[in-house]
Amino acid sequence: MQDCSGEEVEDVVIQDRDLFEILYTSGTTALPKGVMISHLSVFIMSLTNAIELGIIRGSVGTTLMPLFHCAQQTFTTTFFHIGGKNVLFRGFDPAATLEAIERERIDVIFCLPGMYRTMLDHPGIKKHDLSSVRSCVYAMTPMDRKTLEEGIKVFGADFMLGTGQTEFFPSTNAFRAEWQLKKRGNYWGESALTVDTAVMDEEGNLLPPGQTGEIVWRGPAAMEGYLKNPEATGESRKFGWHHSGDLGYFDEDRLLVFVDRKKDMIKTGGENVPSVKVEQVLLSHPRIESAAVVGLPHERWSEAVTAFVVPKKGTQLTEEDVIAFCKKELGGFEVPKRVMLLEELPKTATGKVQKHVLRERYQELYK
């Protein structure tokens, strides 16, 4: 074999489980860990995604988020693998994105829910021809009902949620278009074609529908392990399944429902409170831009439900306003004991809230 200069170079044989890359976890609950990902993981999931999304040769997709994030990476790789095209953006700008959809005839979009909301609110959206779009994929956080309904109408496309994590190359599950307006809640949906999904208790027993436990996966997309961290690797593989660190259950239609991160479940006064449930209520408030909920040490409650809220610009909001709103929507034990109004939340490079930073920063709040 010769290189571009004509010199002889040694052939390199790549095995399926050879290391393809090391990606680092987002660090939302702890310090980031290096995840060793094999060639097989990337290869098999890019083909799986093509089947799941109906991507064919000639399809045109978007690369709007950082390529160091597994979700964007798998989306981009899928288009390359199938012989499609990707439109690469330096960053997200609603006007530029809408122009590119029309100019490049983009048919599959991948965005965060907030990006769809920003495009829908852009005053020039009606001026653009969006007829090429057939599928709108979102990830990392649920989409509110208003944005979902408007998005389906304005883009004239199917909306689908994809999930996964760095340790199990995405997409592991999909909340498909046919269920989007029929089910309410934090749904992850059905397993991908090459992934087994189950819910497991602490003893390794697989649980029936309706019972909450840890979401676990099996399949070729599982990581090779954490870099230089055999203990964490072993923990992630207990009972022969990859452990996601997320809690969930299957509903009556065998669709997976996400409850919370195991580390983010708040145990207060003998009750379990999913932080996600409280956050969804907070985000439905018309004057709240973003929110995060954590449990902080409390002498009486063990952990106190505590909300961190960023008000929308130009609005007036008080702690009392937020608590009164929550009392109308939540049970008494779920209502935040305190609401901290912030200018911004600590986030990762991909926009995920770093809850462990909030816990560390405000651990003395109730002392």
Secondary structure, 3 states (H helix, E strand, C coil): CECCCCCECCCCCCCCCCEEEEEECCCCCCCCCEEEEEHHHHHHHHHHHHHHHCCCCCCEEEECCCCCCHHHHHHHHHHHHHCCEEEECCCCCHHHHHHHHHHHCCCEEEECHHHHHHHHHCCCHHHCCCCCCCEEEECCCCCCHHHHHHHHHHHCCEEEEEEEECCEEEEEEEECHHHCCCCCCCEEEEECCCCEEEEECCCCCECCCCCCEEEEEECCCECCEECCCHHHHHHHCHHHCEEEEEEEEECCCCCEEEEEEHHHCEEECCEEECHHHHHHHHHCCCCEEEEEEEEEEECCCEEEEEEEEEECCCCCCCHHHHHHHHHHHCCHHHCCCEEEECCCCCECCCCCECHHHHHHHCCCCCC
